[in-house]
Amino acid sequence: MYGHTHMPYLDENEDDVTILNPGSISLPRQDDGKKTYAIIDIDDFEGVAYEFHNI
């Protein structure tokens, strides 16, 4: 997980590596300017789920 770019991003590659940027609530930098954050749910049985939300 990283946040330096302030732009939401999710990549789950074939090596079972996930790269996640939740975006930014205070300084969004994507073209549409939407304020974003992510919720990560980690479950021992179901795995990992990611949800991006806009404000």
All heavy atoms as atom14 arrays in JSON, in Angstrom:
{
  "sequence": "MYGHTHMPYLDENEDDVTILNPGSISLPRQDDGKKTYAIIDIDDFEGVAYEFHNI",
  "atom14_mask": [
    [1, 1, 1, 1, 1, 1, 1, 1, 0, 0, 0, 0, 0, 0],
    [1, 1, 1, 1, 1, 1, 1, 1, 1, 1, 1, 1, 0, 0],
    [1, 1, 1, 1, 0, 0, 0, 0, 0, 0, 0, 0, 0, 0],
    [1, 1, 1, 1, 1, 1, 1, 1, 1, 1, 0, 0, 0, 0],
    [1, 1, 1, 1, 1, 1, 1, 0, 0, 0, 0, 0, 0, 0],
    [1, 1, 1, 1, 1, 1, 1, 1, 1, 1, 0, 0, 0, 0],
    [1, 1, 1, 1, 1, 1, 1, 1, 0, 0, 0, 0, 0, 0],
    [1, 1, 1, 1, 1, 1, 1, 0, 0, 0, 0, 0, 0, 0],
    [1, 1, 1, 1, 1, 1, 1, 1, 1, 1, 1, 1, 0, 0],
    [1, 1, 1, 1, 1, 1, 1, 1, 0, 0, 0, 0, 0, 0],
    [1, 1, 1, 1, 1, 1, 1, 1, 0, 0, 0, 0, 0, 0],
    [1, 1, 1, 1, 1, 1, 1, 1, 1, 0, 0, 0, 0, 0],
    [1, 1, 1, 1, 1, 1, 1, 1, 0, 0, 0, 0, 0, 0],
    [1, 1, 1, 1, 1, 1, 1, 1, 1, 0, 0, 0, 0, 0],
    [1, 1, 1, 1, 1, 1, 1, 1, 0, 0, 0, 0, 0, 0],
    [1, 1, 1, 1, 1, 1, 1, 1, 0, 0, 0, 0, 0, 0],
    [1, 1, 1, 1, 1, 1, 1, 0, 0, 0, 0, 0, 0, 0],
    [1, 1, 1, 1, 1, 1, 1, 0, 0, 0, 0, 0, 0, 0],
    [1, 1, 1, 1, 1, 1, 1, 1, 0, 0, 0, 0, 0, 0],
    [1, 1, 1, 1, 1, 1, 1, 1, 0, 0, 0, 0, 0, 0],
    [1, 1, 1, 1, 1, 1, 1, 1, 0, 0, 0, 0, 0, 0],
    [1, 1, 1, 1, 1, 1, 1, 0, 0, 0, 0, 0, 0, 0],
    [1, 1, 1, 1, 0, 0, 0, 0, 0, 0, 0, 0, 0, 0],
    [1, 1, 1, 1, 1, 1, 0, 0, 0, 0, 0, 0, 0, 0],
    [1, 1, 1, 1, 1, 1, 1, 1, 0, 0, 0, 0, 0, 0],
    [1, 1, 1, 1, 1, 1, 0, 0, 0, 0, 0, 0, 0, 0],
    [1, 1, 1, 1, 1, 1, 1, 1, 0, 0, 0, 0, 0, 0],
    [1, 1, 1, 1, 1, 1, 1, 0, 0, 0, 0, 0, 0, 0],
    [1, 1, 1, 1, 1, 1, 1, 1, 1, 1, 1, 0, 0, 0],
    [1, 1, 1, 1, 1, 1, 1, 1, 1, 0, 0, 0, 0, 0],
    [1, 1, 1, 1, 1, 1, 1, 1, 0, 0, 0, 0, 0, 0],
    [1, 1, 1, 1, 1, 1, 1, 1, 0, 0, 0, 0, 0, 0],
    [1, 1, 1, 1, 0, 0, 0, 0, 0, 0, 0, 0, 0, 0],
    [1, 1, 1, 1, 1, 1, 1, 1, 1, 0, 0, 0, 0, 0],
    [1, 1, 1, 1, 1, 1, 1, 1, 1, 0, 0, 0, 0, 0],
    [1, 1, 1, 1, 1, 1, 1, 0, 0, 0, 0, 0, 0, 0],
    [1, 1, 1, 1, 1, 1, 1, 1, 1, 1, 1, 1, 0, 0],
    [1, 1, 1, 1, 1, 0, 0, 0, 0, 0, 0, 0, 0, 0],
    [1, 1, 1, 1, 1, 1, 1, 1, 0, 0, 0, 0, 0, 0],
    [1, 1, 1, 1, 1, 1, 1, 1, 0, 0, 0, 0, 0, 0],
    [1, 1, 1, 1, 1, 1, 1, 1, 0, 0, 0, 0, 0, 0],
    [1, 1, 1, 1, 1, 1, 1, 1, 0, 0, 0, 0, 0, 0],
    [1, 1, 1, 1, 1, 1, 1, 1, 0, 0, 0, 0, 0, 0],
    [1, 1, 1, 1, 1, 1, 1, 1, 0, 0, 0, 0, 0, 0],
    [1, 1, 1, 1, 1, 1, 1, 1, 1, 1, 1, 0, 0, 0],
    [1, 1, 1, 1, 1, 1, 1, 1, 1, 0, 0, 0, 0, 0],
    [1, 1, 1, 1, 0, 0, 0, 0, 0, 0, 0, 0, 0, 0],
    [1, 1, 1, 1, 1, 1, 1, 0, 0, 0, 0, 0, 0, 0],
    [1, 1, 1, 1, 1, 0, 0, 0, 0, 0, 0, 0, 0, 0],
    [1, 1, 1, 1, 1, 1, 1, 1, 1, 1, 1, 1, 0, 0],
    [1, 1, 1, 1, 1, 1, 1, 1, 1, 0, 0, 0, 0, 0],
    [1, 1, 1, 1, 1, 1, 1, 1, 1, 1, 1, 0, 0, 0],
    [1, 1, 1, 1, 1, 1, 1, 1, 1, 1, 0, 0, 0, 0],
    [1, 1, 1, 1, 1, 1, 1, 1, 0, 0, 0, 0, 0, 0],
    [1, 1, 1, 1, 1, 1, 1, 1, 0, 0, 0, 0, 0, 0]
  ],
  "atom14_positions": [
    [[0.85, -1.16, 0.0], [0.0, 0.0, 0.0], [0.91, 1.23, 0.0], [1.92, 1.27, 0.69], [-0.9, 0.01, 1.23], [-1.87, 1.16, 1.19], [-2.96, 1.34, 2.62], [-3.49, -0.29, 2.93], [0.0, 0.0, 0.0], [0.0, 0.0, 0.0], [0.0, 0.0, 0.0], [0.0, 0.0, 0.0], [0.0, 0.0, 0.0], [0.0, 0.0, 0.0]],
    [[0.52, 2.19, -0.8], [1.24, 3.46, -0.85], [0.23, 4.57, -1.08], [-0.92, 4.33, -1.39], [2.3, 3.45, -1.95], [1.74, 3.41, -3.35], [1.66, 4.58, -4.1], [1.27, 2.25, -3.91], [1.14, 4.57, -5.38], [0.75, 2.22, -5.19], [0.69, 3.38, -5.92], [0.16, 3.37, -7.18], [0.0, 0.0, 0.0], [0.0, 0.0, 0.0]],
    [[0.61, 5.81, -0.93], [-0.34, 6.89, -1.09], [0.26, 8.15, -1.69], [-0.42, 9.15, -1.82], [0.0, 0.0, 0.0], [0.0, 0.0, 0.0], [0.0, 0.0, 0.0], [0.0, 0.0, 0.0], [0.0, 0.0, 0.0], [0.0, 0.0, 0.0], [0.0, 0.0, 0.0], [0.0, 0.0, 0.0], [0.0, 0.0, 0.0], [0.0, 0.0, 0.0]],
    [[1.52, 8.11, -2.04], [2.22, 9.32, -2.45], [1.57, 10.04, -3.63], [1.55, 11.26, -3.68], [3.68, 8.99, -2.78], [4.49, 10.17, -3.15], [4.88, 11.12, -2.21], [4.95, 10.59, -4.34], [5.56, 12.07, -2.84], [5.62, 11.77, -4.12], [0.0, 0.0, 0.0], [0.0, 0.0, 0.0], [0.0, 0.0, 0.0], [0.0, 0.0, 0.0]],
    [[1.0, 9.31, -4.58], [0.43, 9.95, -5.78], [-0.95, 10.55, -5.55], [-1.43, 11.31, -6.38], [0.33, 8.95, -6.94], [-0.61, 7.93, -6.58], [1.67, 8.35, -7.27], [0.0, 0.0, 0.0], [0.0, 0.0, 0.0], [0.0, 0.0, 0.0], [0.0, 0.0, 0.0], [0.0, 0.0, 0.0], [0.0, 0.0, 0.0], [0.0, 0.0, 0.0]],
    [[-1.63, 10.16, -4.47], [-2.99, 10.64, -4.16], [-4.0, 10.19, -5.21], [-5.06, 10.79, -5.35], [-3.03, 12.16, -4.03], [-2.25, 12.7, -2.89], [-2.81, 13.47, -1.91], [-0.95, 12.58, -2.55], [-1.9, 13.81, -1.03], [-0.75, 13.28, -1.39], [0.0, 0.0, 0.0], [0.0, 0.0, 0.0], [0.0, 0.0, 0.0], [0.0, 0.0, 0.0]],
    [[-3.69, 9.14, -5.97], [-4.58, 8.64, -7.01], [-4.93, 7.18, -6.72], [-4.03, 6.37, -6.51], [-3.91, 8.75, -8.39], [-3.61, 10.19, -8.76], [-2.63, 10.36, -10.26], [-3.74, 9.69, -11.47], [0.0, 0.0, 0.0], [0.0, 0.0, 0.0], [0.0, 0.0, 0.0], [0.0, 0.0, 0.0], [0.0, 0.0, 0.0], [0.0, 0.0, 0.0]],
    [[-6.24, 6.82, -6.71], [-6.61, 5.45, -6.4], [-6.08, 4.48, -7.45], [-6.07, 4.76, -8.65], [-8.14, 5.47, -6.41], [-8.53, 6.72, -7.09], [-7.39, 7.66, -6.99], [0.0, 0.0, 0.0], [0.0, 0.0, 0.0], [0.0, 0.0, 0.0], [0.0, 0.0, 0.0], [0.0, 0.0, 0.0], [0.0, 0.0, 0.0], [0.0, 0.0, 0.0]],
    [[-5.6, 3.33, -6.96], [-5.01, 2.34, -7.85], [-5.08, 0.98, -7.18], [-4.85, 0.86, -5.98], [-3.55, 2.7, -8.12], [-2.82, 1.75, -9.01], [-2.98, 1.8, -10.39], [-1.95, 0.8, -8.49], [-2.3, 0.92, -11.21], [-1.27, -0.08, -9.31], [-1.45, -0.01, -10.66], [-0.77, -0.88, -11.49], [0.0, 0.0, 0.0], [0.0, 0.0, 0.0]],
    [[-5.39, -0.06, -7.97], [-5.39, -1.43, -7.47], [-4.88, -2.34, -8.57], [-5.38, -2.31, -9.7], [-6.79, -1.87, -7.04], [-6.94, -3.31, -6.57], [-6.1, -3.57, -5.32], [-8.39, -3.65, -6.33], [0.0, 0.0, 0.0], [0.0, 0.0, 0.0], [0.0, 0.0, 0.0], [0.0, 0.0, 0.0], [0.0, 0.0, 0.0], [0.0, 0.0, 0.0]],
    [[-3.87, -3.15, -8.24], [-3.34, -4.14, -9.17], [-3.09, -5.43, -8.41], [-2.35, -5.43, -7.43], [-2.04, -3.64, -9.8], [-1.45, -4.65, -10.78], [-2.21, -5.44, -11.37], [-0.22, -4.64, -10.96], [0.0, 0.0, 0.0], [0.0, 0.0, 0.0], [0.0, 0.0, 0.0], [0.0, 0.0, 0.0], [0.0, 0.0, 0.0], [0.0, 0.0, 0.0]],
    [[-3.76, -6.49, -8.82], [-3.53, -7.82, -8.26], [-2.92, -8.67, -9.37], [-3.61, -9.06, -10.3], [-4.85, -8.43, -7.78], [-5.52, -7.62, -6.68], [-6.88, -8.17, -6.31], [-7.79, -8.09, -7.16], [-7.02, -8.66, -5.19], [0.0, 0.0, 0.0], [0.0, 0.0, 0.0], [0.0, 0.0, 0.0], [0.0, 0.0, 0.0], [0.0, 0.0, 0.0]],
    [[-1.61, -8.93, -9.28], [-0.95, -9.61, -10.39], [-0.9, -11.13, -10.2], [-1.3, -11.67, -9.18], [0.44, -9.01, -10.66], [1.41, -9.27, -9.54], [1.35, -10.29, -8.87], [2.32, -8.32, -9.35], [0.0, 0.0, 0.0], [0.0, 0.0, 0.0], [0.0, 0.0, 0.0], [0.0, 0.0, 0.0], [0.0, 0.0, 0.0], [0.0, 0.0, 0.0]],
    [[-0.39, -11.81, -11.22], [-0.38, -13.27, -11.24], [0.58, -13.88, -10.22], [0.51, -15.06, -9.92], [-0.04, -13.79, -12.64], [1.34, -13.41, -13.14], [1.42, -12.03, -13.77], [0.38, -11.4, -14.02], [2.54, -11.58, -14.01], [0.0, 0.0, 0.0], [0.0, 0.0, 0.0], [0.0, 0.0, 0.0], [0.0, 0.0, 0.0], [0.0, 0.0, 0.0]],
    [[1.49, -13.07, -9.65], [2.4, -13.56, -8.62], [1.8, -13.45, -7.22], [2.5, -13.6, -6.22], [3.72, -12.77, -8.67], [4.47, -12.99, -9.96], [4.42, -14.13, -10.49], [5.09, -12.04, -10.46], [0.0, 0.0, 0.0], [0.0, 0.0, 0.0], [0.0, 0.0, 0.0], [0.0, 0.0, 0.0], [0.0, 0.0, 0.0], [0.0, 0.0, 0.0]],
    [[0.51, -13.18, -7.15], [-0.21, -13.03, -5.88], [0.3, -11.85, -5.06], [0.35, -11.89, -3.84], [-0.15, -14.33, -5.08], [-1.32, -14.47, -4.12], [-2.37, -13.86, -4.37], [-1.18, -15.18, -3.11], [0.0, 0.0, 0.0], [0.0, 0.0, 0.0], [0.0, 0.0, 0.0], [0.0, 0.0, 0.0], [0.0, 0.0, 0.0], [0.0, 0.0, 0.0]],
    [[0.69, -10.78, -5.78], [1.11, -9.54, -5.15], [0.06, -8.48, -5.45], [-0.38, -8.33, -6.59], [2.49, -9.08, -5.69], [2.86, -7.71, -5.14], [3.55, -10.1, -5.35], [0.0, 0.0, 0.0], [0.0, 0.0, 0.0], [0.0, 0.0, 0.0], [0.0, 0.0, 0.0], [0.0, 0.0, 0.0], [0.0, 0.0, 0.0], [0.0, 0.0, 0.0]],
    [[-0.36, -7.75, -4.42], [-1.35, -6.69, -4.58], [-0.69, -5.34, -4.32], [0.01, -5.19, -3.33], [-2.52, -6.88, -3.6], [-3.12, -8.14, -3.87], [-3.55, -5.79, -3.75], [0.0, 0.0, 0.0], [0.0, 0.0, 0.0], [0.0, 0.0, 0.0], [0.0, 0.0, 0.0], [0.0, 0.0, 0.0], [0.0, 0.0, 0.0], [0.0, 0.0, 0.0]],
    [[-0.94, -4.39, -5.21], [-0.46, -3.02, -5.05], [-1.7, -2.15, -4.94], [-2.57, -2.18, -5.8], [0.41, -2.58, -6.24], [1.61, -3.52, -6.37], [0.86, -1.13, -6.06], [2.39, -3.34, -7.65], [0.0, 0.0, 0.0], [0.0, 0.0, 0.0], [0.0, 0.0, 0.0], [0.0, 0.0, 0.0], [0.0, 0.0, 0.0], [0.0, 0.0, 0.0]],
    [[-1.78, -1.36, -3.86], [-2.99, -0.58, -3.58], [-2.63, 0.84, -3.17], [-1.74, 1.06, -2.36], [-3.77, -1.24, -2.44], [-4.95, -0.45, -1.88], [-6.12, -0.52, -2.84], [-5.34, -0.96, -0.51], [0.0, 0.0, 0.0], [0.0, 0.0, 0.0], [0.0, 0.0, 0.0], [0.0, 0.0, 0.0], [0.0, 0.0, 0.0], [0.0, 0.0, 0.0]],
    [[-3.33, 1.79, -3.76], [-3.28, 3.19, -3.33], [-4.73, 3.61, -3.09], [-5.54, 3.56, -4.01], [-2.64, 4.07, -4.41], [-2.45, 5.5, -3.96], [-3.18, 6.01, -3.13], [-1.48, 6.16, -4.54], [0.0, 0.0, 0.0], [0.0, 0.0, 0.0], [0.0, 0.0, 0.0], [0.0, 0.0, 0.0], [0.0, 0.0, 0.0], [0.0, 0.0, 0.0]],
    [[-5.08, 4.02, -1.88], [-6.47, 4.37, -1.59], [-6.91, 5.71, -2.16], [-8.08, 6.06, -2.11], [-6.51, 4.41, -0.06], [-5.11, 4.74, 0.34], [-4.23, 4.11, -0.69], [0.0, 0.0, 0.0], [0.0, 0.0, 0.0], [0.0, 0.0, 0.0], [0.0, 0.0, 0.0], [0.0, 0.0, 0.0], [0.0, 0.0, 0.0], [0.0, 0.0, 0.0]],
    [[-5.99, 6.49, -2.72], [-6.33, 7.82, -3.21], [-6.15, 8.84, -2.11], [-5.31, 8.68, -1.23], [0.0, 0.0, 0.0], [0.0, 0.0, 0.0], [0.0, 0.0, 0.0], [0.0, 0.0, 0.0], [0.0, 0.0, 0.0], [0.0, 0.0, 0.0], [0.0, 0.0, 0.0], [0.0, 0.0, 0.0], [0.0, 0.0, 0.0], [0.0, 0.0, 0.0]],
    [[-6.98, 9.87, -2.12], [-6.86, 10.92, -1.1], [-8.21, 11.58, -0.86], [-8.95, 11.87, -1.79], [-5.86, 11.98, -1.56], [-5.8, 13.05, -0.65], [0.0, 0.0, 0.0], [0.0, 0.0, 0.0], [0.0, 0.0, 0.0], [0.0, 0.0, 0.0], [0.0, 0.0, 0.0], [0.0, 0.0, 0.0], [0.0, 0.0, 0.0], [0.0, 0.0, 0.0]],
    [[-8.49, 11.85, 0.4], [-9.68, 12.59, 0.76], [-9.41, 14.09, 0.68], [-10.24, 14.87, 0.25], [-10.17, 12.2, 2.17], [-10.67, 10.76, 2.14], [-11.26, 13.13, 2.65], [-11.06, 10.22, 3.5], [0.0, 0.0, 0.0], [0.0, 0.0, 0.0], [0.0, 0.0, 0.0], [0.0, 0.0, 0.0], [0.0, 0.0, 0.0], [0.0, 0.0, 0.0]],
    [[-8.21, 14.5, 1.07], [-7.92, 15.94, 1.16], [-7.3, 16.53, -0.11], [-7.54, 17.69, -0.41], [-7.01, 16.23, 2.35], [-5.78, 15.56, 2.19], [0.0, 0.0, 0.0], [0.0, 0.0, 0.0], [0.0, 0.0, 0.0], [0.0, 0.0, 0.0], [0.0, 0.0, 0.0], [0.0, 0.0, 0.0], [0.0, 0.0, 0.0], [0.0, 0.0, 0.0]],
    [[-6.52, 15.75, -0.86], [-5.85, 16.28, -2.07], [-5.91, 15.3, -3.24], [-4.88, 14.83, -3.73], [-4.38, 16.6, -1.76], [-4.12, 17.71, -0.75], [-2.65, 17.74, -0.38], [-4.56, 19.04, -1.3], [0.0, 0.0, 0.0], [0.0, 0.0, 0.0], [0.0, 0.0, 0.0], [0.0, 0.0, 0.0], [0.0, 0.0, 0.0], [0.0, 0.0, 0.0]],
    [[-7.11, 14.97, -3.74], [-7.19, 14.02, -4.85], [-6.53, 14.6, -6.11], [-6.63, 15.8, -6.38], [-8.69, 13.83, -5.06], [-9.32, 15.05, -4.5], [-8.42, 15.49, -3.38], [0.0, 0.0, 0.0], [0.0, 0.0, 0.0], [0.0, 0.0, 0.0], [0.0, 0.0, 0.0], [0.0, 0.0, 0.0], [0.0, 0.0, 0.0], [0.0, 0.0, 0.0]],
    [[-5.83, 13.74, -6.86], [-5.11, 14.21, -8.04], [-5.53, 13.52, -9.33], [-4.95, 13.81, -10.38], [-3.61, 14.05, -7.82], [-3.13, 14.96, -6.7], [-1.64, 15.04, -6.67], [-1.23, 16.0, -5.65], [-0.15, 15.89, -4.92], [0.67, 14.87, -5.12], [0.14, 16.79, -4.02], [0.0, 0.0, 0.0], [0.0, 0.0, 0.0], [0.0, 0.0, 0.0]],
    [[-6.53, 12.65, -9.3], [-6.99, 12.06, -10.54], [-7.83, 13.09, -11.32], [-8.26, 14.09, -10.77], [-7.76, 10.75, -10.3], [-9.04, 10.88, -9.54], [-8.83, 10.77, -8.04], [-7.77, 11.02, -7.52], [-9.89, 10.41, -7.34], [0.0, 0.0, 0.0], [0.0, 0.0, 0.0], [0.0, 0.0, 0.0], [0.0, 0.0, 0.0], [0.0, 0.0, 0.0]],
    [[-8.03, 12.83, -12.61], [-8.7, 13.8, -13.49], [-10.08, 14.23, -13.02], [-10.46, 15.38, -13.17], [-8.79, 13.24, -14.91], [-7.43, 13.16, -15.59], [-6.51, 13.89, -15.17], [-7.3, 12.36, -16.53], [0.0, 0.0, 0.0], [0.0, 0.0, 0.0], [0.0, 0.0, 0.0], [0.0, 0.0, 0.0], [0.0, 0.0, 0.0], [0.0, 0.0, 0.0]],
    [[-10.86, 13.29, -12.45], [-12.22, 13.66, -12.04], [-12.26, 14.38, -10.69], [-13.29, 14.9, -10.29], [-13.14, 12.44, -12.02], [-12.71, 11.37, -11.04], [-11.81, 11.6, -10.21], [-13.29, 10.26, -11.11], [0.0, 0.0, 0.0], [0.0, 0.0, 0.0], [0.0, 0.0, 0.0], [0.0, 0.0, 0.0], [0.0, 0.0, 0.0], [0.0, 0.0, 0.0]],
    [[-11.15, 14.42, -9.96], [-11.07, 15.15, -8.71], [-11.87, 14.58, -7.55], [-12.03, 15.22, -6.52], [0.0, 0.0, 0.0], [0.0, 0.0, 0.0], [0.0, 0.0, 0.0], [0.0, 0.0, 0.0], [0.0, 0.0, 0.0], [0.0, 0.0, 0.0], [0.0, 0.0, 0.0], [0.0, 0.0, 0.0], [0.0, 0.0, 0.0], [0.0, 0.0, 0.0]],
    [[-12.38, 13.33, -7.7], [-13.18, 12.74, -6.63], [-12.3, 12.38, -5.44], [-11.19, 11.88, -5.59], [-13.88, 11.47, -7.12], [-14.99, 11.76, -8.08], [-15.69, 10.49, -8.48], [-16.81, 10.81, -9.45], [-17.46, 9.59, -9.92], [0.0, 0.0, 0.0], [0.0, 0.0, 0.0], [0.0, 0.0, 0.0], [0.0, 0.0, 0.0], [0.0, 0.0, 0.0]],
    [[-12.81, 12.65, -4.25], [-12.11, 12.31, -3.01], [-12.37, 10.83, -2.72], [-13.52, 10.4, -2.71], [-12.63, 13.17, -1.87], [-12.35, 14.64, -2.11], [-12.96, 15.49, -1.02], [-12.63, 16.95, -1.3], [-13.02, 17.82, -0.2], [0.0, 0.0, 0.0], [0.0, 0.0, 0.0], [0.0, 0.0, 0.0], [0.0, 0.0, 0.0], [0.0, 0.0, 0.0]],
    [[-11.31, 10.06, -2.53], [-11.46, 8.62, -2.38], [-10.73, 8.1, -1.14], [-9.8, 8.7, -0.64], [-10.91, 7.87, -3.61], [-9.52, 8.15, -3.74], [-11.63, 8.26, -4.88], [0.0, 0.0, 0.0], [0.0, 0.0, 0.0], [0.0, 0.0, 0.0], [0.0, 0.0, 0.0], [0.0, 0.0, 0.0], [0.0, 0.0, 0.0], [0.0, 0.0, 0.0]],
    [[-11.22, 6.93, -0.7], [-10.54, 6.17, 0.34], [-10.85, 4.7, 0.09], [-11.72, 4.36, -0.71], [-10.97, 6.61, 1.75], [-12.41, 6.33, 2.09], [-12.78, 5.18, 2.78], [-13.41, 7.22, 1.72], [-14.1, 4.94, 3.1], [-14.73, 6.99, 2.04], [-15.07, 5.85, 2.74], [-16.37, 5.61, 3.05], [0.0, 0.0, 0.0], [0.0, 0.0, 0.0]],
    [[-10.12, 3.81, 0.75], [-10.34, 2.38, 0.57], [-10.57, 1.7, 1.91], [-10.02, 2.13, 2.93], [-9.14, 1.73, -0.12], [0.0, 0.0, 0.0], [0.0, 0.0, 0.0], [0.0, 0.0, 0.0], [0.0, 0.0, 0.0], [0.0, 0.0, 0.0], [0.0, 0.0, 0.0], [0.0, 0.0, 0.0], [0.0, 0.0, 0.0], [0.0, 0.0, 0.0]],
    [[-11.39, 0.67, 1.88], [-11.58, -0.2, 3.04], [-11.04, -1.56, 2.65], [-11.4, -2.11, 1.6], [-13.06, -0.28, 3.45], [-13.55, 1.08, 3.92], [-13.27, -1.35, 4.52], [-15.01, 1.13, 4.29], [0.0, 0.0, 0.0], [0.0, 0.0, 0.0], [0.0, 0.0, 0.0], [0.0, 0.0, 0.0], [0.0, 0.0, 0.0], [0.0, 0.0, 0.0]],
    [[-10.18, -2.09, 3.5], [-9.58, -3.4, 3.26], [-10.1, -4.36, 4.33], [-9.99, -4.09, 5.51], [-8.04, -3.32, 3.33], [-7.53, -2.28, 2.35], [-7.42, -4.68, 3.09], [-6.08, -1.91, 2.57], [0.0, 0.0, 0.0], [0.0, 0.0, 0.0], [0.0, 0.0, 0.0], [0.0, 0.0, 0.0], [0.0, 0.0, 0.0], [0.0, 0.0, 0.0]],
    [[-10.67, -5.46, 3.88], [-11.19, -6.48, 4.79], [-10.35, -7.74, 4.63], [-10.32, -8.33, 3.56], [-12.66, -6.76, 4.48], [-13.29, -7.74, 5.45], [-12.76, -7.91, 6.57], [-14.32, -8.33, 5.08], [0.0, 0.0, 0.0], [0.0, 0.0, 0.0], [0.0, 0.0, 0.0], [0.0, 0.0, 0.0], [0.0, 0.0, 0.0], [0.0, 0.0, 0.0]],
    [[-9.64, -8.12, 5.7], [-8.79, -9.3, 5.66], [-9.44, -10.38, 6.52], [-9.69, -10.19, 7.7], [-7.38, -8.97, 6.2], [-6.77, -7.86, 5.36], [-6.5, -10.21, 6.2], [-5.49, -7.29, 5.91], [0.0, 0.0, 0.0], [0.0, 0.0, 0.0], [0.0, 0.0, 0.0], [0.0, 0.0, 0.0], [0.0, 0.0, 0.0], [0.0, 0.0, 0.0]],
    [[-9.71, -11.52, 5.88], [-10.39, -12.62, 6.55], [-9.58, -13.89, 6.32], [-9.24, -14.21, 5.18], [-11.8, -12.76, 5.98], [-12.61, -13.83, 6.67], [-12.26, -15.02, 6.53], [-13.6, -13.48, 7.33], [0.0, 0.0, 0.0], [0.0, 0.0, 0.0], [0.0, 0.0, 0.0], [0.0, 0.0, 0.0], [0.0, 0.0, 0.0], [0.0, 0.0, 0.0]],
    [[-9.3, -14.63, 7.38], [-8.5, -15.86, 7.25], [-9.13, -16.89, 6.34], [-8.44, -17.7, 5.73], [-8.25, -16.48, 8.63], [-7.3, -15.67, 9.49], [-6.51, -14.89, 8.91], [-7.35, -15.8, 10.72], [0.0, 0.0, 0.0], [0.0, 0.0, 0.0], [0.0, 0.0, 0.0], [0.0, 0.0, 0.0], [0.0, 0.0, 0.0], [0.0, 0.0, 0.0]],
    [[-10.46, -16.9, 6.23], [-11.15, -17.9, 5.44], [-11.54, -17.41, 4.05], [-11.52, -18.16, 3.09], [-12.39, -18.4, 6.19], [-12.06, -18.99, 7.52], [-12.3, -18.29, 8.69], [-11.46, -20.25, 7.62], [-11.99, -18.82, 9.92], [-11.14, -20.79, 8.85], [-11.4, -20.07, 10.0], [0.0, 0.0, 0.0], [0.0, 0.0, 0.0], [0.0, 0.0, 0.0]],
    [[-11.92, -16.15, 3.94], [-12.41, -15.6, 2.68], [-11.33, -14.89, 1.87], [-11.54, -14.55, 0.72], [-13.56, -14.62, 2.93], [-14.77, -15.25, 3.6], [-15.48, -16.24, 2.71], [-15.53, -16.02, 1.49], [-15.98, -17.25, 3.25], [0.0, 0.0, 0.0], [0.0, 0.0, 0.0], [0.0, 0.0, 0.0], [0.0, 0.0, 0.0], [0.0, 0.0, 0.0]],
    [[-10.2, -14.56, 2.47], [-9.14, -13.83, 1.77], [-9.24, -12.33, 2.04], [-9.72, -11.9, 3.07], [0.0, 0.0, 0.0], [0.0, 0.0, 0.0], [0.0, 0.0, 0.0], [0.0, 0.0, 0.0], [0.0, 0.0, 0.0], [0.0, 0.0, 0.0], [0.0, 0.0, 0.0], [0.0, 0.0, 0.0], [0.0, 0.0, 0.0], [0.0, 0.0, 0.0]],
    [[-8.81, -11.56, 1.05], [-8.75, -10.1, 1.19], [-9.72, -9.46, 0.21], [-9.78, -9.85, -0.95], [-7.32, -9.58, 0.94], [-7.26, -8.08, 1.1], [-6.33, -10.26, 1.89], [0.0, 0.0, 0.0], [0.0, 0.0, 0.0], [0.0, 0.0, 0.0], [0.0, 0.0, 0.0], [0.0, 0.0, 0.0], [0.0, 0.0, 0.0], [0.0, 0.0, 0.0]],
    [[-10.49, -8.48, 0.69], [-11.41, -7.75, -0.18], [-11.1, -6.26, -0.06], [-10.77, -5.77, 1.01], [-12.85, -8.01, 0.24], [0.0, 0.0, 0.0], [0.0, 0.0, 0.0], [0.0, 0.0, 0.0], [0.0, 0.0, 0.0], [0.0, 0.0, 0.0], [0.0, 0.0, 0.0], [0.0, 0.0, 0.0], [0.0, 0.0, 0.0], [0.0, 0.0, 0.0]],
    [[-11.18, -5.56, -1.2], [-10.9, -4.13, -1.26], [-12.13, -3.4, -1.77], [-12.75, -3.83, -2.73], [-9.74, -3.85, -2.22], [-8.54, -4.71, -1.98], [-8.37, -5.91, -2.68], [-7.59, -4.34, -1.06], [-7.26, -6.69, -2.46], [-6.48, -5.14, -0.82], [-6.32, -6.31, -1.53], [-5.23, -7.1, -1.3], [0.0, 0.0, 0.0], [0.0, 0.0, 0.0]],
    [[-12.47, -2.3, -1.13], [-13.58, -1.45, -1.58], [-13.08, -0.01, -1.66], [-12.56, 0.53, -0.69], [-14.74, -1.49, -0.6], [-15.42, -2.82, -0.46], [-16.54, -2.75, 0.59], [-16.93, -1.65, 1.01], [-17.01, -3.83, 0.98], [0.0, 0.0, 0.0], [0.0, 0.0, 0.0], [0.0, 0.0, 0.0], [0.0, 0.0, 0.0], [0.0, 0.0, 0.0]],
    [[-13.24, 0.59, -2.82], [-12.94, 2.02, -2.97], [-14.23, 2.8, -2.8], [-15.29, 2.38, -3.28], [-12.36, 2.32, -4.36], [-10.93, 1.9, -4.5], [-10.59, 0.67, -5.01], [-9.91, 2.77, -4.12], [-9.27, 0.29, -5.14], [-8.57, 2.4, -4.25], [-8.25, 1.16, -4.75], [0.0, 0.0, 0.0], [0.0, 0.0, 0.0], [0.0, 0.0, 0.0]],
    [[-14.16, 3.93, -2.11], [-15.33, 4.77, -1.87], [-15.01, 6.21, -2.27], [-13.88, 6.66, -2.12], [-15.74, 4.73, -0.4], [-16.17, 3.37, 0.05], [-17.46, 2.94, -0.08], [-15.48, 2.35, 0.6], [-17.55, 1.71, 0.39], [-16.36, 1.32, 0.8], [0.0, 0.0, 0.0], [0.0, 0.0, 0.0], [0.0, 0.0, 0.0], [0.0, 0.0, 0.0]],
    [[-16.02, 6.89, -2.78], [-15.92, 8.32, -3.09], [-16.7, 9.12, -2.06], [-17.71, 8.66, -1.55], [-16.52, 8.63, -4.47], [-15.78, 7.94, -5.57], [-14.56, 7.84, -5.55], [-16.51, 7.44, -6.54], [0.0, 0.0, 0.0], [0.0, 0.0, 0.0], [0.0, 0.0, 0.0], [0.0, 0.0, 0.0], [0.0, 0.0, 0.0], [0.0, 0.0, 0.0]],
    [[-16.22, 10.31, -1.79], [-16.94, 11.2, -0.87], [-17.61, 12.28, -1.68], [-17.05, 12.82, -2.58], [-15.97, 11.83, 0.16], [-15.42, 10.74, 1.04], [-16.65, 12.9, 0.96], [-14.43, 11.21, 2.08], [0.0, 0.0, 0.0], [0.0, 0.0, 0.0], [0.0, 0.0, 0.0], [0.0, 0.0, 0.0], [0.0, 0.0, 0.0], [0.0, 0.0, 0.0]]
  ]
}
